[in-house]
């Protein structure tokens, strides 16, 4: 399965402009049908603590965009967005969609970024999620700050059906790129 990681310069809190950016990148690369397209954490708004703006109901504009995009490309999509909850704070999630635009599931970020006070605006998730794609490929998504907590990666690997790949979506700052690379390498080495 081909995987396309969309790394974009996200326009701050401008969902429509970010949707257009993704569409333009898609036109440039013409992804192979059946591939996996991966978008960053909070790809539509940037890593904003403005939860009233970022959060959406399950049928909101970001989910609608992702459904349409998955259907048009005929690809699986893993993308970061925030979702309203029936009670309490919204969640920072990685949503997986099928090539027909159906939601296959989502993972809610377990470790909000404490230094950025993310936990004051978004609720922490409680469980690791793994998803099986066609051909038996099992993926396990995590989000940004989760990367600094090796125990959740270990727990994922100890599942009866361990993942074949971890996909960590993020809105990671450039000044900590070295940490990003080293932590990804560490999680990979620990879980070989």
Steps between C-alpha positions, in 0.01 A plus 500: 500500500634842407493766770500873437588728792368853440725744681360848456553850628160518669318833477402601853135427584393516133326172422389583145848617396656185645247281318598676174871440575437126540301490176782681314763259636278208403473630143879530484575145613193303375514228768457137397155363583493287816793689654510651849498882516620646831433856618649673808348557840231771479578537129204735440583760767851456632568399861258752643369513855197687367275198556175685418642558149683170442243253634224368280212258533543162325336638185700826498683657206836331564345153510296585190820608322678178603209282385494671161879489465518129584220425251651711222850355539370148576760488778505435872548822697647552848460860612513712816201706612314591817157361581229631730389260771152464648640603836823668600787624287553410134768249401806523276463201266649304214207389282526213251275497194454233235528562123121528482502783754376301798648557844686184601586630846700753693767528765482769768835645609586347839764755606399866455803729466542617860744784424245651258211447746321284244328310784318819600329507159484137383418179684753216508413175326503176693581220259743391232340424165626277221341473157535233235525616140462282189764235464513457877713808573436606860574861591498669838469880500634730768504879515795734559580513874404131531840434342671589829326214685654164402264292715202552267704374204601195703137435598402512134771246413382263773149476354394166360499661155804728520524783247737479205548878500460795732389823336565807712329810367613828648523875500858488626704824519805536276726590793447148641549311172800316645283374787234387250751296300669348805173409670362335185823301470485403868139377477592298190807342662310419820227322311686299237 
